[in-house]
Amino acid sequence: MTIRLPDFKGGFRAYEPRKEPLAATPGTPLTSRTVFSAAHVVADPFADSTPDSPAAVDWDATLAFRRHLWSHGLGVAEAMDTAQRGMGLDWAGAAELIRRSSAEAKSVGGLIACGVGTDQLTGPATLDEVRAAYEEQLALVEESGAQAILMASRALAAAAKGPEDYLEVYGHLLRQATEPVILHWLGPMFDPALDGYWGSSDLDTATDTFLQVIAAHPDKVDGIKVSLLEAQREIDIRRRLPQGVRCYTGDDFNYPELIAGDDQGFSHALLGIFDPLGPLAAEAVRVLDTGDAKGFRELLDPTVELSRHLFQAPTRFYKTGVVFLAWLAGHQSHFTMVGGLQSARSLPHFARAYELADGLGLFPDPKLAEERMKNLLSLYGVTQ
């Protein structure tokens, strides 16, 4: 039996769905790498909302997905870009998400780190206002018992006049943090408003400022998450970090080689692609835990084509593909997103995502995924 899928040229192709899923079950804790999955939120499909309304979240399904990730030994990076932070999920919604997920993590013993930003600011802001917004969010995350991830700030990018403003703001926050934090450098391909972060559009200059912040406060920086989609740049930054400061790759294009590492070091992981890849990614890291880097690459390298597809430009809409695959995999009962973002990708894009994910065996119930894909196709007028 085949399914009729649209291609990118206005035609159709026949695809034969996989019959059996990949055998990936919860197992022993991960030991050689610390691995976070940035997790999506599940919208409430029955809420009377619009793209401009505050996010209506299905809390039960959202927390159930986090338990799924924890069960496989992954940490959860909460209220990040993957959770549509600043793209449908406002600060009020993010704050509630942080409280609920942190409490759930305590109840199951799950690893969690939460995003600290400035998205309660809705217009132009001064540096003092940016600092105060960061402080408010840092306090909430620390009170929740989660580790803090200092996210890149659109408001700071707009207010800062140069590198010295970044050094001052981040230095203040790091001195104030009670526990070591993760610093997050998100490139403009994920958010165009972050162009020129760290005071320069020249990445070499920006890197020097970024490393200067870390060098001044190494005891307050657990690690850095680099999301620039440049493998060599991440490797260069990784080699320049103070001893004890970890690099968490955020490179959804080159993660297998960066996690595997080389004779001079390796990256841990904090990745949006590990939302749909959770069980497979955990299984690959367990292989790496045994010292089998080749086996790790054999499991994870084939997933890169799917990741590059989901994260293709405009990269910020990768969340749509992530939620789409969660629906096909049975982690939620619908394909609806906060902010109406389910409309952000095309039918051929969805079709290719389904084909790649099914080929990897990512769907626990391939028949359910096939039925849901056919239902979506029928809504677009595609007959089988």
C-alpha positions as CSV (number, residue, x, y, z in Angstrom):
1,M,0.0,0.0,0.0
2,T,1.3,3.4,-0.9
3,I,0.3,7.0,0.0
4,R,0.1,9.8,-2.6
5,L,2.3,12.7,-1.6
6,P,2.7,16.1,-3.3
7,D,6.2,17.0,-4.4
8,F,7.8,20.5,-4.8
9,K,7.0,20.7,-8.5
10,G,3.2,20.6,-8.4
11,G,3.1,16.9,-9.0
12,F,2.7,13.8,-6.8
13,R,4.8,10.7,-5.9
14,A,3.9,7.4,-4.4
15,Y,5.4,6.5,-1.1
16,E,5.2,3.2,0.7
17,P,5.1,3.8,4.5
18,R,7.2,1.9,6.9
19,K,5.5,-0.9,8.7
20,E,7.5,-1.1,11.9
21,P,8.9,1.7,14.1
22,L,12.5,2.0,15.3
23,A,13.0,0.0,18.4
24,A,14.0,2.7,20.9
25,T,12.8,2.3,24.5
26,P,13.6,4.1,27.8
27,G,16.9,2.9,29.2
28,T,19.7,3.8,31.5
29,P,20.6,7.4,32.2
30,L,23.0,9.2,29.7
31,T,26.5,9.6,31.1
32,S,29.0,10.8,28.5
33,R,27.0,13.9,27.4
34,T,24.4,16.2,29.0
35,V,21.6,16.4,26.5
36,F,18.6,18.8,26.6
37,S,15.7,18.7,24.2
38,A,14.1,22.1,23.7
39,A,10.4,21.1,23.9
40,H,7.3,22.4,22.1
41,V,4.0,23.4,23.7
42,V,0.7,21.8,22.8
43,A,-2.0,24.3,22.0
44,D,-5.6,24.0,23.3
45,P,-7.5,23.4,20.0
46,F,-10.9,24.2,21.6
47,A,-10.0,27.6,22.9
48,D,-11.7,30.6,21.3
49,S,-8.5,32.4,20.3
50,T,-6.8,34.3,17.5
51,P,-3.2,34.7,16.4
52,D,-3.1,37.9,18.5
53,S,-4.6,36.3,21.6
54,P,-2.6,35.1,24.6
55,A,-1.5,31.5,24.0
56,A,-4.1,28.9,25.0
57,V,-2.1,25.8,26.1
58,D,-3.2,22.3,26.7
59,W,-1.3,21.8,29.9
60,D,-1.9,18.1,30.3
61,A,-0.6,17.2,26.8
62,T,2.3,19.7,27.2
63,L,3.5,18.1,30.4
64,A,2.9,14.6,29.1
65,F,5.3,15.3,26.3
66,R,8.0,16.5,28.8
67,R,7.5,13.2,30.7
68,H,8.1,11.4,27.4
69,L,11.4,13.2,27.0
70,W,12.5,12.6,30.6
71,S,11.6,8.9,30.3
72,H,14.3,8.5,27.7
73,G,17.0,10.2,29.8
74,L,16.9,13.6,28.1
75,G,16.8,16.9,29.9
76,V,14.1,19.5,29.0
77,A,15.1,23.0,27.9
78,E,11.9,24.8,28.8
79,A,10.3,28.1,27.5
80,M,12.9,28.4,24.7
81,D,12.5,29.2,21.0
82,T,11.0,25.7,20.3
83,A,8.2,26.5,22.7
84,Q,7.3,29.5,20.4
85,R,8.8,32.0,22.9
86,G,8.1,35.3,21.2
87,M,6.2,33.6,18.4
88,G,2.8,32.9,20.0
89,L,3.9,32.4,23.6
90,D,4.2,35.6,25.6
91,W,5.9,36.1,28.9
92,A,2.8,35.3,31.0
93,G,2.4,32.0,29.2
94,A,6.1,31.3,29.4
95,A,6.1,32.0,33.2
96,E,3.2,29.6,33.7
97,L,5.0,27.0,31.5
98,I,8.2,27.4,33.6
99,R,6.3,27.0,36.9
100,R,4.4,23.9,35.7
101,S,7.3,22.1,34.0
102,S,9.7,22.8,36.9
103,A,7.2,21.3,39.4
104,E,6.7,18.3,37.0
105,A,10.5,17.9,36.8
106,K,10.8,17.7,40.6
107,S,8.0,15.1,40.7
108,V,9.8,12.7,38.3
109,G,13.4,13.6,38.9
110,G,13.8,15.1,35.5
111,L,16.6,17.5,34.4
112,I,15.3,20.9,33.4
113,A,16.7,24.3,32.4
114,C,14.5,27.3,31.6
115,G,14.8,30.3,29.4
116,V,15.3,33.8,30.9
117,G,14.6,36.6,28.5
118,T,13.1,40.1,28.3
119,D,9.9,39.4,26.4
120,Q,7.7,41.2,28.9
121,L,9.0,44.4,27.2
122,T,6.7,45.2,24.4
123,G,8.3,48.4,23.0
124,P,11.5,50.3,22.9
125,A,13.4,49.9,26.2
126,T,16.4,51.4,28.0
127,L,19.3,49.3,29.2
128,D,18.0,49.7,32.7
129,E,14.6,48.3,31.7
130,V,16.3,45.4,29.8
131,R,18.3,44.6,32.9
132,A,15.2,44.8,35.2
133,A,13.2,42.5,32.8
134,Y,16.0,39.9,32.8
135,E,16.2,40.1,36.6
136,E,12.4,39.5,36.9
137,Q,12.6,36.4,34.8
138,L,15.8,35.1,36.4
139,A,14.2,35.3,39.8
140,L,11.2,33.3,38.7
141,V,13.3,30.5,37.2
142,E,15.5,30.3,40.2
143,E,12.5,30.2,42.5
144,S,11.1,27.4,40.4
145,G,14.2,25.3,41.2
146,A,15.3,25.1,37.5
147,Q,18.6,26.0,36.0
148,A,18.6,29.3,34.1
149,I,19.4,29.8,30.4
150,L,20.1,33.5,29.7
151,M,18.5,33.9,26.3
152,A,19.5,36.4,23.7
153,S,17.2,39.5,24.0
154,R,15.6,41.4,21.1
155,A,15.2,44.4,23.5
156,L,18.9,44.3,24.3
157,A,19.9,44.0,20.7
158,A,17.8,47.2,20.0
159,A,19.0,49.2,23.0
160,A,22.7,48.3,23.1
161,K,25.1,50.8,21.5
162,G,28.1,48.5,21.4
163,P,29.9,45.6,23.0
164,E,30.3,47.5,26.3
165,D,26.6,47.4,26.9
166,Y,26.5,43.6,26.5
167,L,29.4,43.3,28.9
168,E,27.7,45.5,31.5
169,V,24.2,43.8,31.3
170,Y,25.5,40.2,31.2
171,G,28.1,41.0,33.9
172,H,25.4,42.3,36.2
173,L,23.2,39.3,35.6
174,L,26.0,36.8,36.2
175,R,27.0,38.4,39.4
176,Q,23.4,38.2,40.5
177,A,22.7,34.6,39.5
178,T,22.8,32.2,42.5
179,E,23.8,29.2,40.4
180,P,25.8,28.8,37.2
181,V,23.7,29.5,34.1
182,I,23.8,28.6,30.4
183,L,24.4,31.5,28.0
184,H,22.5,31.3,24.7
185,W,23.7,32.9,21.5
186,L,20.9,32.6,19.0
187,G,21.8,33.7,15.5
188,P,19.7,35.9,13.2
189,M,18.6,32.9,11.1
190,F,16.5,31.9,14.0
191,D,15.4,35.5,14.9
192,P,16.2,38.4,12.5
193,A,15.8,40.9,15.4
194,L,19.0,39.4,16.9
195,D,21.3,40.5,14.1
196,G,24.4,42.2,15.4
197,Y,24.2,40.5,18.9
198,W,27.2,41.1,21.2
199,G,27.6,44.5,19.5
200,S,28.7,43.6,16.0
201,S,27.5,41.9,12.9
202,D,31.0,40.6,12.3
203,L,30.9,37.2,13.9
204,D,34.6,37.2,14.8
205,T,34.2,40.4,16.7
206,A,31.0,39.2,18.3
207,T,32.7,36.0,19.4
208,D,35.4,37.9,21.2
209,T,32.8,39.9,23.2
210,F,30.9,36.7,24.0
211,L,34.0,35.0,25.3
212,Q,35.0,38.1,27.2
213,V,31.7,37.8,29.2
214,I,32.5,34.2,30.0
215,A,36.1,34.8,30.9
216,A,35.1,37.5,33.4
217,H,32.7,35.1,35.2
218,P,33.7,31.5,34.6
219,D,32.3,30.4,38.0
220,K,28.8,31.6,37.0
221,V,28.7,30.0,33.5
222,D,27.9,26.3,33.4
223,G,28.0,26.4,29.6
224,I,27.1,28.1,26.4
225,K,24.5,27.2,23.7
226,V,25.6,28.2,20.3
227,S,23.0,28.4,17.6
228,L,24.8,29.8,14.5
229,L,24.6,26.8,12.2
230,E,28.4,27.0,11.6
231,A,30.1,23.8,12.8
232,Q,33.7,25.2,12.6
233,R,32.8,28.4,14.5
234,E,31.3,26.3,17.3
235,I,34.4,24.1,17.4
236,D,36.7,27.2,17.5
237,I,34.6,28.8,20.4
238,R,34.5,25.4,22.2
239,R,38.3,25.3,22.2
240,R,38.6,28.8,23.6
241,L,36.2,28.2,26.6
242,P,37.7,28.4,30.2
243,Q,38.2,25.0,31.7
244,G,34.9,23.7,33.2
245,V,32.6,25.7,30.9
246,R,30.7,23.4,28.6
247,C,29.6,23.9,25.1
248,Y,26.0,22.8,24.3
249,T,25.5,22.6,20.6
250,G,22.5,24.3,19.2
251,D,23.5,23.5,15.6
252,D,20.6,21.6,14.1
253,F,22.6,21.1,10.9
254,N,25.8,19.6,12.2
255,Y,25.0,18.1,15.6
256,P,26.3,14.5,15.2
257,E,29.8,15.5,14.5
258,L,29.8,18.2,17.2
259,I,28.5,15.9,19.9
260,A,30.9,13.1,18.8
261,G,33.7,15.6,19.1
262,D,37.4,15.2,18.3
263,D,40.6,14.7,20.1
264,Q,40.4,18.2,21.6
265,G,36.9,18.0,23.0
266,F,33.2,17.7,22.2
267,S,29.9,19.4,22.6
268,H,27.0,18.5,24.8
269,A,23.6,19.3,23.3
270,L,20.6,21.6,23.7
271,L,18.6,21.1,20.5
272,G,15.2,21.7,19.1
273,I,15.5,18.8,16.7
274,F,15.8,16.5,19.7
275,D,12.1,17.2,20.3
276,P,11.0,14.8,17.4
277,L,14.2,12.7,17.7
278,G,14.1,12.2,21.4
279,P,14.1,8.4,21.7
280,L,16.4,7.9,18.8
281,A,18.8,10.6,20.0
282,A,18.9,9.1,23.5
283,E,19.6,5.7,22.1
284,A,22.5,7.1,20.0
285,V,24.0,8.8,23.1
286,R,23.8,5.6,25.1
287,V,25.9,4.0,22.3
288,L,28.3,6.8,22.6
289,D,28.4,6.3,26.4
290,T,30.1,2.9,25.6
291,G,32.8,4.7,23.7
292,D,31.4,3.6,20.3
293,A,31.6,6.9,18.4
294,K,31.1,5.1,15.1
295,G,27.9,3.4,16.2
296,F,26.7,6.8,17.5
297,R,27.2,8.4,14.1
298,E,25.6,5.5,12.3
299,L,22.4,6.1,14.3
300,L,22.4,9.9,14.3
301,D,23.9,10.8,10.9
302,P,20.8,9.6,9.0
303,T,18.6,12.1,10.9
304,V,20.4,15.2,9.6
305,E,18.5,15.3,6.4
306,L,15.2,15.5,8.3
307,S,16.6,18.2,10.6
308,R,17.9,20.3,7.7
309,H,14.5,20.0,6.1
310,L,12.7,21.2,9.2
311,F,15.1,24.0,9.8
312,Q,15.4,25.3,6.3
313,A,14.9,29.0,5.7
314,P,13.0,30.8,7.1
315,T,14.5,28.8,10.0
316,R,12.3,30.4,12.6
317,F,9.4,28.4,11.3
318,Y,11.0,25.0,12.2
319,K,8.5,24.9,15.2
320,T,5.7,24.1,12.7
321,G,7.4,20.9,11.5
322,V,8.3,19.9,15.1
323,V,4.6,20.1,16.2
324,F,3.5,18.4,13.0
325,L,5.7,15.4,13.7
326,A,4.5,15.3,17.3
327,W,0.9,15.0,16.0
328,L,1.8,12.3,13.6
329,A,3.6,10.4,16.4
330,G,0.6,10.5,18.6
331,H,1.9,12.8,21.3
332,Q,-1.1,15.1,20.7
333,S,-4.5,14.7,19.2
334,H,-4.4,17.6,16.7
335,F,-2.2,19.7,14.6
336,T,-3.0,23.2,16.0
337,M,-0.4,25.6,17.3
338,V,-0.5,28.7,19.4
339,G,-0.5,31.8,17.2
340,G,-1.9,29.8,14.3
341,L,1.6,28.8,13.3
342,Q,0.5,25.5,11.8
343,S,0.0,27.6,8.6
344,A,3.7,28.6,8.4
345,R,4.9,25.7,6.2
346,S,3.5,24.3,2.9
347,L,1.9,20.9,2.1
348,P,4.9,19.7,0.2
349,H,7.1,20.6,3.2
350,F,4.8,18.5,5.5
351,A,4.8,15.6,3.0
352,R,8.6,15.5,2.8
353,A,8.8,15.8,6.6
354,Y,6.5,12.8,7.0
355,E,8.4,10.8,4.5
356,L,11.8,11.4,6.1
357,A,10.5,10.9,9.7
358,D,8.7,7.7,8.7
359,G,11.8,6.4,7.0
360,L,13.7,6.8,10.2
361,G,11.1,4.9,12.1
362,L,10.2,7.9,14.4
363,F,6.5,7.1,14.6
364,P,5.6,4.6,17.4
365,D,2.5,3.7,15.4
366,P,3.3,4.0,11.7
367,K,-0.4,3.2,10.8
368,L,-1.6,6.1,12.9
369,A,0.9,8.5,11.3
370,E,-0.2,7.3,7.8
371,E,-3.9,7.9,8.6
372,R,-3.2,11.3,10.0
373,M,-1.1,12.3,7.0
374,K,-3.9,11.1,4.7
375,N,-6.4,13.2,6.7
376,L,-4.2,16.3,6.3
377,L,-3.9,15.6,2.6
378,S,-7.6,15.3,2.2
379,L,-8.1,18.7,3.8
380,Y,-6.0,20.1,1.0
381,G,-8.0,18.3,-1.6
382,V,-5.6,15.5,-2.3
383,T,-7.4,12.2,-3.0
384,Q,-5.7,8.8,-2.5
